[in-house]
């Protein structure tokens, strides 16, 4: 019965209706009878595979078949032809991964920040922030390459670009990480600093506002042009789950993400501080 229940919930958006559950029950009983009649009973009576050697051979053969079929499905990314052509096209773009630079503090102090854009001993732009800042890398890399400008990453997962701020995740960099980044900016005479992060996660903490203002003040005193990027919308579903749940079920594509109103409401507390 489990395969039927699992696939029913997988294909149904929401709780299955009573007729569907009754149908699943009937299908389970039918499969149970067929399994008992044609699989369990012959094995119990030993009308098939009478010797232990033949049972072992048959089991090994079945196992090999499962491994081969599973490998083929895995290598073909889960039998992509089960989706419409436009869904396969979207899924193919999801294999693309932008650069993720979890920069250790030692690399900051040693002047070994990862580069983007044009290679240069004197980078002009610095991206500072957490994984949300990393997501901007492909776009800025393309722009800077076109304009022959060099830049560097000062990014670390779970670490907002705020001086004196203690980030709330176990994988965050220590508070001294941001101090080291500021020293790097001053030392290397960085002209443009782009600040980006998961602002809404910690905007309600009492020290957030003051640390943000302190950071901006330090950067302005260093002669930097500061760009603060508001956060991207927090989606309800991952792209893969959205495609399965909506596109395959022919739901309205407008239901894939959140509305502009919901996004603004979610980011309101953080944006008030960022715009101050």
N, C-alpha and C positions, 0 to 999 in steps of 0.2 A: 504493500500500500504506500510505502514511503515515496518511491519514484513518482507515483501519480499525484500525491499531495504536494510534493516539492515543485513539480512542473506546473501544477495548477496555480500555485502562488506565484511562481516565476512569470507565468504568462498573464495572470490576472492582475490588473492595477487596483489594489485594494482587497478587501475581504471577499472571498468567493460567495456567490449567492447560494441560497438553499438548493435550488435545482442543480447547480453545478456540484455542490457537495454530495448530493444524493447520487448524481451520476458518477462521481469519483468513488463512492462507496460501492456502487454496482460494478464498476470496472475492477475494483480491488477484489471483490468476491469472485468475479469471473476469472481473473488472472490467478487467484489463489487455487481455484479448482483445476485450471489447466496445469499449473505448476505441480499440484499434488498428483494429478492423473498421469501426466506424461514425463515428469522428472523424478519426483520423490518415490512414487510407487514402483516404477521399474528398477530404481536403485535398491529399494528395500527388498524386492523379490529377486534381485540379481538376475533379472532376465536380460540385462545388458551388462557388459563388462564383467564377466563372471570371475576373472582372476584378478588378484591384487596387482599384478604387473600391468594388465590392460587398464585398470583404473588409474594407476600412476602415469602411464603413457598418455591417456586421455586428458588427465588433469594438466600435465606438462604442455600438451598441445594447446589446450584452451588458454593457459597462461601466456604462452608465446603469442597466440593470436591477439589477446588483450593488449600485450605490450606493443606489438606491431601497429595495431589500430590506434592505440593511444599516442604512440610516437608520431604517426602520420597526422593525426589531428593536431597535435602540439606544433609540429613543423609547419602546418598550414594555417597557424593562428586561429585554430578553432573552427575549421571548415567555413571560411568567410562567405562562400556562395549561399549560405543560409540567410544572409541579409540582402536587401535590395542593393542595387549598384551604387546609389548615392550614399548609403550608409557605409559600404565598404570604402568609399573614397574618404569619408570623414575618419573612419577608423585608421586608415593608413597614415593620416597626418598625426595621429596620436602617438606614433612611434618616435616622432621627432622630440628630442630633448634639448632644451637650452643648457648652456653651461651653468654648473652649480659649483660655486667656489666657497667652501666652508673654510675661510682663511684663519689659520691659527695666529695667536698674538705674536708668537716668535717671528713669523714671516713679516708682520707689520713692522716690528722694531728693526728687522734686518733689511727693510726696504725691498721685500720680495713679493709684492702684491701682483696678482694675475692681471694681465693686460687685455684690453679690447681695443677695437679700432685700429688705427695705424700704429705700428711699433715706434716708440719714441722713448728716449732716455729722460725726457722731461714731459710727463703726461700733464694734460691740461684739465682733465675731468676725472672726478672720483665718484663712484657709486657707493653709497654707504647705507647699510641696512641689513635686513634679515632675508629669508627666502623669497619674500615678496619683492625685494629689491633685485634679487637674482633673476626674477622673471623678466625684468626690463632689459636684460643684457643683449638678447638678439637684436632688438630694435635699435638700441644705442650703438651697438657694434656696427650695424649696417650704415647708420647715419655718419658715424665718426670715420669709417673707412672711406666713404664718399667724399668727405671734407678733409681727409688727410689729418685727422686729429687723433691723438693718442689718449687713452684713459686707463684707469685701473679700478679693480674691485676691492672694497673693504667690507666684505659681507660675511655674515656668520648666522647659521640657523638660530631662530628664536631670540635674536639679539637686535633690539631696536637701536637706531643710531642716536642715542641720547646720552650726553655726558652725565655721569653720576647716577644713572638709572640702573636699578637691579632688576634684570629680566626674570620672569617667573617660570622659566622652563629649565628642566634639568640639563638639557643639551645646549643651553645658552653659553656664550662666552663670558668670562669674568668681567666685572665692572671695569677693570683696568684695560680691557680690549679697546673700548671707545676712547679712553685717554690716549692710548698709543696711536689710534687713528688720527686724532686731532694733532698730535705731535708730528705725524707724518705729513699731514696737510700743510702745516706751517713750514716744516723743513723743506718740502718739495715745491713750495709755492704753487699749490694747486689753485687754479683760477675759478673753476666751477665745481660745486659739490651738490650732488643729487641725493636727497634723503628720501628713503622709501621704506615702508614697513607695514606690519600688521598692527596698525595704530589702534583699531577698535578693541583689540583684545585687552589692552592695558590702559586705555584712556581714562577709566574710572578710578585709577589709583591716584592718591592725593599728590604724589611727587611727580606725576607725569607732566603736568603743565609747567612746573618750574624748571624741570630738567630740559624740556623742549625749548623754553625761552633762553635758558643758559647756553644751550648748544648753538642756537641761532646767533646769539650775541658773540660767542667765541669765534664763530665762522666769519661774521661780518668784521670783527676786529682784525682777523687775519687777511682781510681784503678779498674774501671769496664772494662770488655770485652764487647765492643759495637757491636751489630749486627743491621745493617740497612737493612730493607726489602723494595725492590722496589715494587711499586704498581702493583696490578693485572690488567689485561686487562679490560677496560670499554666496556661492551657488548652493542650491538644494542638493544637487546630485553631481557625482563625477560624470565626465563626458560619456564614459562607457555605459554607466547605468542609465543615463538619460536617453541614450540611443536605444538601448534594449527596451526600456519601459515605455517610451513615447513613440519613437519613429517606427519601431517594428509593430506597435499596436495602432499605428496610424492616428496618433493623437496630434493635437494642434501644436506646432513648433513653438508657439508663444508660451507654452507651459514649461519649456525647458529650463528657463532661468527665473530669477526673481524680477519683480517690477522695479522701475526707477524709483518709485515712491518708497518701496520697501528698502531698497539699497540706501537711499538718503536717510531714512529713519535709523537704519542699523549703524550708519557712520556718523550720525549727527553729533554725538558727544565728542568724538575725536576731531571732526572737522571744525567744530567751534574753536577748539584749542589751536589746531593747525592754521586757521585763518586769522588768529588774533595777533 
